């Protein structure tokens, strides 16, 4: 259709008219069917390179499980992203095991599992969570105070601090001391 054509000539320009006939019209219309076919072909090539599908059954620390389909060429990192979205266990706090074998991040499923026709069972282990790391940091600070002879006041950790970073915790504690002084 003529709506998809863009003319590169400007026949109303006196300079162009004096230079002879206008240049040929160029058709810049995009054939969407060809573009879609090319995209599909690229996707098929990518899928072929990733290899056959494999069902992966994840067993979470809570003993709940879920199954997702991956490709043998997918990285272990892809599995961790799926676990994070299904369980809210942060990517960096996960270790995935196939039996007793730790599934290291840079590896692909095919590096660890050869039979795509069988379901792959993956056990998810959660490392220390961020709030546990904060508690450990607080314990370390208390331990260092004990060694220096300072008096330690014990108090329960407020829920608002449980999700705080160390810097946020220190800032809040400093504000508390300043307002109480």
C-alpha positions as CSV (number, residue, x, y, z in Angstrom):
1,X,0.0,0.0,0.0
2,X,1.2,3.5,-0.6
3,X,1.0,4.4,3.1
4,X,4.0,2.3,3.8
5,X,6.1,3.9,1.0
6,X,8.4,6.8,1.7
7,X,9.3,9.0,-1.2
8,X,12.9,10.4,-1.2
9,X,12.1,12.8,-4.0
10,X,10.8,16.3,-3.6
11,X,9.3,17.3,-6.9
12,X,8.1,20.7,-5.6
13,X,11.7,21.9,-5.1
14,X,12.9,24.1,-8.0
15,X,16.5,22.9,-7.6
16,X,15.4,19.3,-8.0
17,X,13.3,20.0,-11.0
18,X,16.2,21.7,-12.8
19,X,18.4,18.6,-12.2
20,X,16.3,16.3,-14.3
21,X,13.7,13.6,-13.4
22,X,13.2,12.8,-9.8
23,X,15.0,9.7,-8.4
24,X,13.1,6.4,-8.3
25,X,10.8,6.0,-5.3
26,X,12.2,3.6,-2.7
27,X,9.9,1.3,-0.9
28,X,10.7,1.1,2.8
29,X,7.6,-1.0,3.8
30,X,8.4,-3.7,6.2
31,X,7.1,-7.1,5.4
32,X,5.9,-8.2,8.9
33,X,5.5,-11.8,7.9
34,X,9.2,-12.0,6.9
35,X,10.3,-10.3,10.2
36,X,8.1,-12.7,12.2
37,X,9.5,-15.7,10.3
38,X,13.1,-14.6,10.9
39,X,12.4,-14.2,14.6
40,X,10.8,-17.6,14.8
41,X,13.8,-19.1,13.0
42,X,16.2,-17.4,15.5
43,X,14.2,-18.8,18.4
44,X,14.2,-22.3,17.0
45,X,18.0,-22.1,16.5
46,X,18.4,-20.9,20.1
47,X,16.2,-23.8,21.4
48,X,18.1,-26.3,19.3
49,X,21.4,-25.0,20.8
50,X,20.0,-25.3,24.3
51,X,19.1,-28.9,23.6
52,X,16.1,-31.1,24.7
53,X,13.7,-30.2,27.4
54,X,14.1,-31.7,30.9
55,X,11.6,-31.7,33.8
56,X,13.2,-30.4,37.0
57,X,11.5,-31.1,40.4
58,X,12.7,-28.8,43.1
59,X,12.4,-29.9,46.7
60,X,12.5,-26.8,49.0
61,X,13.8,-26.8,52.6
62,X,10.1,-26.8,53.8
63,X,9.7,-30.1,51.9
64,X,7.3,-28.5,49.5
65,X,8.1,-29.1,45.8
66,X,7.4,-27.7,42.4
67,X,8.3,-28.8,38.9
68,X,9.4,-26.6,35.9
69,X,10.6,-27.4,32.4
70,X,14.1,-26.3,31.4
71,X,16.5,-27.1,28.5
72,X,19.6,-29.2,29.0
73,X,21.7,-26.2,28.0
74,X,20.2,-23.9,30.7
75,X,22.6,-22.7,33.4
76,X,22.2,-23.6,37.0
77,X,21.6,-19.9,37.5
78,X,18.4,-20.3,35.6
79,X,17.3,-22.9,38.1
80,X,18.1,-20.5,41.0
81,X,16.0,-17.8,39.5
82,X,13.1,-20.2,39.3
83,X,13.6,-21.2,42.9
84,X,13.7,-17.5,44.0
85,X,10.4,-16.7,42.1
86,X,8.6,-19.7,43.6
87,X,9.9,-19.7,47.1
88,X,11.3,-16.2,47.9
89,X,14.7,-17.7,48.8
90,X,17.2,-15.2,47.6
91,X,19.4,-16.3,44.7
92,X,22.6,-15.7,46.7
93,X,21.2,-17.7,49.7
94,X,20.6,-20.9,47.6
95,X,22.6,-24.1,47.1
96,X,21.2,-26.6,44.7
97,X,22.0,-30.3,45.0
98,X,21.5,-33.2,42.7
99,X,21.8,-36.1,45.2
100,X,25.0,-35.2,47.1
101,X,26.4,-33.2,44.2
102,X,26.5,-29.4,44.5
103,X,25.3,-27.8,41.3
104,X,27.7,-24.9,40.7
105,X,26.5,-21.7,39.1
106,X,28.6,-21.7,36.0
107,X,27.6,-25.2,34.9
108,X,24.7,-26.2,32.6
109,X,22.2,-28.9,33.4
110,X,23.8,-31.1,30.7
111,X,27.1,-30.9,32.5
112,X,25.5,-32.6,35.5
113,X,22.6,-34.6,34.1
114,X,22.7,-36.8,31.1
115,X,19.2,-38.3,30.8
116,X,16.7,-35.7,29.7
117,X,14.0,-38.3,29.6
118,X,14.0,-38.7,33.4
119,X,12.9,-36.0,35.8
120,X,15.8,-34.3,37.6
121,X,15.3,-33.9,41.3
122,X,17.0,-30.9,42.9
123,X,17.2,-30.3,46.6
124,X,17.3,-26.7,47.6
125,X,19.3,-25.7,50.7
126,X,19.0,-22.2,52.1
127,X,22.2,-20.6,53.4
128,X,22.1,-18.1,56.2
129,X,19.5,-15.5,55.4
130,X,20.3,-11.8,55.5
131,X,18.6,-11.4,58.9
132,X,20.6,-14.3,60.3
133,X,23.8,-12.6,59.1
134,X,22.7,-9.4,60.9
135,X,22.2,-11.4,64.1
136,X,25.7,-13.0,63.7
137,X,27.2,-9.5,63.2
138,X,25.5,-8.3,66.4
139,X,26.8,-11.3,68.3
140,X,30.3,-10.6,66.9
141,X,30.0,-7.0,68.2
142,X,28.9,-8.2,71.6
143,X,31.7,-10.8,71.7
144,X,34.3,-8.1,70.9
145,X,32.8,-5.9,73.7
146,X,33.1,-8.8,76.1
147,X,36.7,-9.2,75.3
148,X,37.3,-5.4,75.8
149,X,35.5,-5.5,79.2
150,X,32.6,-3.3,78.2
151,X,29.2,-3.9,79.8
152,X,26.7,-5.5,77.5
153,X,23.0,-4.8,77.7
154,X,21.0,-7.6,76.2
155,X,17.7,-6.8,74.5
156,X,15.6,-8.5,72.0
157,X,16.1,-7.5,68.4
158,X,13.2,-5.4,67.2
159,X,11.4,-6.8,64.2
160,X,12.1,-3.5,62.4
161,X,15.8,-4.2,62.7
162,X,15.6,-7.8,61.6
163,X,15.4,-6.8,57.9
164,X,17.9,-3.9,58.2
165,X,21.4,-3.8,56.9
166,X,24.2,-3.3,59.4
167,X,24.6,0.3,58.4
168,X,20.8,1.0,58.9
169,X,21.0,-0.7,62.3
170,X,24.0,1.3,63.4
171,X,22.3,4.5,62.2
172,X,19.1,3.7,64.2
173,X,21.0,2.8,67.3
174,X,23.0,6.0,67.1
175,X,19.8,8.1,66.7
176,X,18.3,6.3,69.8
177,X,21.4,7.2,71.9
178,X,21.4,10.8,70.7
179,X,17.7,11.3,71.6
180,X,18.0,9.6,75.0
181,X,21.1,11.8,75.9
